Amino acid sequence: VSCEPVTWADGTLRIIDQTRLPRELIYVELPTAASVWDAIKTLQVRGAPAIGVCAAFGVLVGLRETAPATAGDRVRAVHQVADYLGTSRPTAVNLFWALDRMRRVADAADTGDTAEALGAALEREACAILAEDIELGHRIGAAGAALIREGAGVLTHCNAGALATGGAGTALAVIYHAHVAGRRFQVYADETRPLLQGARLTAWELHRAGIPVTLICDNMAAQVMREGRIDLVIVGADRVARNGDAANKIGTYGLAVLARAHGIPFYIAIPSSTLDPALNDGTGIPIEQRAEEEITAPFGYPIAPEGIGVYNPAFDVTPASLITGIITEHGIMDPPFTDSLCQLGTAGTQLSGAVLR
Amino acid sequence: VSCEPVTWADGTLRIIDQTRLPRELIYVELPTAASVWDAIKTLQVRGAPAIGVCAAFGVLVGLRETAPATAGDRVRAVHQVADYLGTSRPTAVNLFWALDRMRRVADAADTGDTAEALGAALEREACAILAEDIELGHRIGAAGAALIREGAGVLTHCNAGALATGGAGTALAVIYHAHVAGRRFQVYADETRPLLQGARLTAWELHRAGIPVTLICDNMAAQVMREGRIDLVIVGADRVARNGDAANKIGTYGLAVLARAHGIPFYIAIPSSTLDPALNDGTGIPIEQRAEEEITAPFGYPIAPEGIGVYNPAFDVTPASLITGIITEHGIMDPPFTDSLCQLGTAGTQLSGAVLR
């Protein structure tokens, strides 16, 4: 299932240029911090967990570029490149979480360490983030797979799949696990305007894995629900507050309202790194506003007159009250989410069974 | 406001090729029944009322092509071309309503009438349909304009404007009238995938008329509502059943659900020709399914992998229970709609004040 959107081999960071999918599957090298920043900003690499992985290796790339002279300079350089990479996109918390892990490794380094020693420690940390992400995909998929019954219809939005993470994804990991378990079902993929991650990435991934997928325009989701084709909705998230409010790709909130109106369960699938324990609720989640041209000139082709207003928020926040359950590497959480998410926020802590299914 | 999407001059039928907007404003001639059929099928001319007007003139064009020898042949030829044009698109009832008016003129012709006499009678009828449509736009606009208050936010979907009718439109006629009355307000236009009538046509029309318009992707409507930017939703319709169930461009039903969830009034604006008195409710409205390529390769640019499933219904049906009011040339109808719509079905009858605001 994995398609390795971010790879690190012999000191070289490479990503799949996701803006060229599904036409071309091309890996590009990111040799500088600026190229990492651009790749995140332009969505060549995207998906909250994959952004975190890419940024972690980006710190290594950036440190190598500057080649600081002293141990103190090296720690400062790690902070500088981490601060810089943190300005690429504001919403996905995994970016800041991964950069913080890299900063902590630098801060913990001995002042007598060589450049090689710090580099090796940072490389171990970035590789650990990637390896953990792969493992998390398995665990999220295993935790949620039973939600998808034989013959079910599953609706997803944007891409929370192998292209969005180091491993099998989050929402799509659940789908892959149900498929591997031998169940047959139908996935409906919202195309996800403006950047069409559903059409370009989710449909590509699922079709490649032999899972039946039907593409719809975003505005068809309500009709597809009304026709009884959808048994559950599963999406990923870019940042989840302690109460369960979940920021995800624009359109997710509307889907959650529609799912509720049609009596359809609505699930979020996330690794614990997507939780932002600093936020009590979703009102504090920064929403990235992106360029008008993403809407008015998709792929450079103008579809709207010049001079009009355009509104292009990249994310919205689904209130916890519309979320049936949150699928994590530790199991499926039922509402209210505050207690279970607070425990999830304690890194590495296995949650008690009491708050989990 | 009018931009004359369908014109008839010196026996020549011309339309704006709306597939080329907003890049180019080009009129094309429709010299044959086949070209009229194609223009409707490919949405060079679209919008339920405009389709009706174009098809009415299309009967004249088709009759001239065949040049039947006898009076009886001419009546049969009118029926044949009307039947043919009626196969172009299934959902908008105005098409069948306009073709029926042309059939009735032929059926009423004297068996001794010349080709010229029948032609003149048919031309009078088609011109009457166009003139009535222009007049209806004024009346619909006047009936609904007070709904748009100073400073309001108005959301619309697809294009129910001057490009969709002979006159100022239906939903957009209301907007134009409020603008002419001096009120300032903000229109949000859903881009309306797959064919982007909102981006290409509604934004173009409104911007041209000096009305502030902000373009959004369809999946942003829920967020825009949640942010408190929308005070009412107004859309057109392609066919309305006697109970008020309304078929309109795909996505309308979802908008109505979202509007209800946010406590926002949801209005349909239609001329009486959009009522289908033969249908008790919306379950009998045929929903056109269109080509996959409209979704997978917009404007010929492939955005999805080959081999996947695609679902492309062109319309959905909004149940009357989600509709706050129906704006017609006779005023604004409140629910329940059955009595008032039945009276509207009696052509030309002025409705009693009792059922209208």
Interface residues (C-beta under 8 A of the other chain):
Chain A: P22 R23 H157 Q186 Y188 D190 E191 T192 R193 P194 L196 A199 R200 A203 W204 L206 H207 R208 P212 V213 T214 L215 I216 C217 D218 N219 M220 A221 A222 Q223 V224 R226 I250 G251 Y253 G254 V257 L258 R260 A261 I295 T296 P298 F299 Y301 P302 I303 A304 P305 G307 I308 G309 V310 Y311 N312 P313 D316
Chain B: P22 R23 H157 Q186 Y188 D190 E191 T192 R193 P194 L196 A199 R200 A203 W204 L206 H207 R208 P212 V213 T214 L215 I216 C217 D218 N219 M220 A221 A222 Q223 V224 R226 I250 G251 Y253 G254 V257 L258 R260 A261 I295 T296 P298 F299 Y301 P302 I303 A304 P305 G307 I308 G309 V310 Y311 N312 P313 D316
